[in-house]
């Protein structure tokens, strides 16, 4: 049986990182896109920002669904992508918001438990590729 390495986990991780950066980078914020040096207003700036975010999400989903790779490579790509998105949420979300801070913190803790379980599976010694 021939063992081939798939670049799918790496590409999935990079697209997930671009997805997170589209939320965080000031280039995609409303103030920058609708500034005095650009021809866009607030609505157009929001459309551009969320259009880029949606496009990256669709590219990531297409990679996961249509790229033929071994099952373990797909699972590793999903685990790495979930870790990046979870870390970004825990680092950049404003948990001091009285309306959404508590529920998001709860689901962040539950997501952290899921991330630990995913990586425990991959770091176990009994997995054969």
N, C-alpha and C positions, 0 to 999 in steps of 0.2 A: 504494500500500500504506500503510495507516494504522499508525502506530507508537504503541503504548500502553505506558505505564509500569506495571509490576506492583509492588505492595507486597510480593510474596512474599519477596524477599531480606531486607527489613527485618523482617518478622514472623518469619521463620525465625531470624534473628540474635537477636531478642529472646527467643524461646522457648529457644534454645540458652543464652543468658545466664541465664535463669531456671533452666534445668537445672543449670548450674554453681553458681548461688547456692544451690540446694537442697542441694548437697553441702557447701558452705562455710559458710553462715550458721549462727550458733549457735542460731537459733530451731529448726532441724531436727536438732540434735544430741541424743544420748541423754540427756545430763545435764539439758538444759533441758526436754525433753518428759517425762522421768520424775522431775522434781524434786518437792520437797515441796509445791509449790503446785498441782500437777496431779494428776489422778486416774489417771494411767497408770503402769504398771510398765515394766520394761526391754523386754519382748517387745512390748507395745503401742506403745511409743515407736519401736522399730525398724520395726514394721509401718506406722506413720504416716509415718515418714521415707522408707522405701523405696517406700511407696505413692505419695507425692507425686513422688518421682523417676521412678518408672515411668509415672505419669500424664503428666508433662511429656515424657518420651521418646516416649510414644504420640501425644501431641498434635503433637510435632515430626515424627514419622514420617507422621502423617496429613496435615500440611501439605505435606510433600514429595511424597506419593503422590497426593493427591486435589485439590490446588489447581491448577486449570488456569492455566498461565502459559507464556510463551515459554521455550524450552529454555535460552537464555542466562540468564534470570532464575533458573531453577531451579539451574543450575550455580553461579551467583553466590551464591545462598543456601546451597548446600551448602559452598562454599568458605569463606564467612564463618563458618558454624556450626562447621566443622572447625577453623578458626583459633582460635575462642573456646575450644573444648574442649581443643585442644592447648596453648594458652597457660595455661589453668587447670591442666592436668596438670603442665606444667613448673614452674609457680610454686608449687603447693600440695602436690605429692607429696613424701614424705620419701624421698629417694634414699639416705639413710644406712642404711636397713634392709638388713642383710647378706643376707637371703634374697631379697628382691624388688627391691632397689635397682639392681643391675646390669642385669637383663633389661628392667626398665621404662625405664632410662636409654637402653639400646640402641634400644628401640622409640620412645622419645621423639625420639631423633636421626633415625631413619628417618621418623617422622611429620613432623618439621621439614623434612626434604628434600621430602616430598610437599606440604607447605603452600607451600614456596617454588616448586615446580613449578606448583601451582595458580594462585598469584598471578602468576607469570611469564606464564602463558597469558592472564590477564585484563588485565595491564598491557601486553601487546604491542600494537603499533599496527595490526595487520592484522585485527582482529576487527570484524565489522560486525554491528550489532544490528538 
